[in-house]
Amino acid sequence: MSIQVIDVSKRFGTFEALHHVSLDIEPGELVALLGPSGSGKTTLLRVIAGLEVPDSGSILFNAQDTTAKRVQDRNVGFVFQHYALFRHMTIFENVAFGLRVRPRALRPSNEAIREKVVKLLKLVQLEWLADRYPHQLSGGQRQRIALARARAIEPKVLLLDEPFGALDAKVRRELRRWLRRLHDEIHLTSVFVTHDQEEAFEVADRIVVVNRGRIEQVGAPGEVYDHPATPFVYQFLGNVNLFEGRISRGIAHVSGRRLAAPEHDGAVDALATAYVRPHDIDVSVQKSDSAVAATVDHAVALGSVVRLELTRHDTGDVVEAEIPRDRYDGLKIVHGQVVYLAPRRARFFLETAAPTSEAA
């Protein structure tokens, strides 16, 4: 089932939740709507589901306009963050619920329902819990049951609203890997909302970055991370350091260094901001005119990498750098030491596209 969102806008009073949003989702895709709280991603999901009616624009399923259809007529499965399981029903009856409440003419026989539920419980690897109640299950197990219940009605589209948000970090990691494997098996068109970048990158085929009711960028995880389209995307997707510089004809001058900036080959002596990931900063104990002096405030070993927090002498800004553990040991860096930083690789945005002050 393909999904098309065409020029959709939605307001709640004076608050504009969605501003002329358009998006195409291919059949069988697993797409993540990624953004900070209040960005509009959940509103977009609810408009696709039919739980919210857009003020303008259209929603198409398989090129058929469904904008005016009720949620129960769209054949979508919805999985909520807090499971929404019926506490007084067994796990078996929770999964069977959507089948039992169908109109009599469309309702499967009891035997067909039993076969369907057993099959779904096996799919989520929890058939041994059929006779238990939701309060007897862990959070991860309840979320898998919620997914099985959503699948029971054989939806054409599966929508998930922060499905792992209520779980601890370890369970979230396990469940998102499980969801990815499950999707590879069933290839059901799926859209899920998250504010967790790692979750989106690990699970999704494509990522839609949403901010202030607008889509900032759409692309495969690697494309979005390696080639952010806007300053907001760069800042939202992981830690980043900002260096001021100037660009002339595709060459940037930053902290005494020359770096390639081919995307701005038409600029002449233009002010620019260099966005530099922590792992793209060179750290040296040797003084250099082409580097920025900084004081080491903190060092944390994270497996084979050491993360440094430093304070620049020229601006007082805090900089994060990541260097291999063996290089850190070789430099013999200590707290309070003065070191020298230089960006090795950067993405440049001209001053007219200065970074937004919105927190990620």
Secondary structure, DSSP 8 states (H G I E B T S, - for coil): --EEEEEEEEEETTEEEEEEEEEEE-TT-EEEEE--TTSSHHHHHHHHHTSS--SEEEEEETTEE-TTS-GGGS-EEEE-TT----TTS-HHHHHHHHHHTS-GGG---HHHHHHHHHHHHHHTT-GGGTTS-GGGS-HHHHHHHHHHHHHHT--SEEEEESTTTTS-HHHHHHHHHHHHHHHHHH--EEEEEES-HHHHHHH-SEEEEEETTEEEEEE-HHHHHHS-SSHHHHHHSS--EEEEEEEETTEEEETTEEEE-GGGTT-SSEEEEEEE-GGGEEEESS--TTSEEEEEEEEEEETTEEEEEEEETTT--EEEEEEEHHHHHHHT--TT-EEEEEESS-EEEEGGG-------
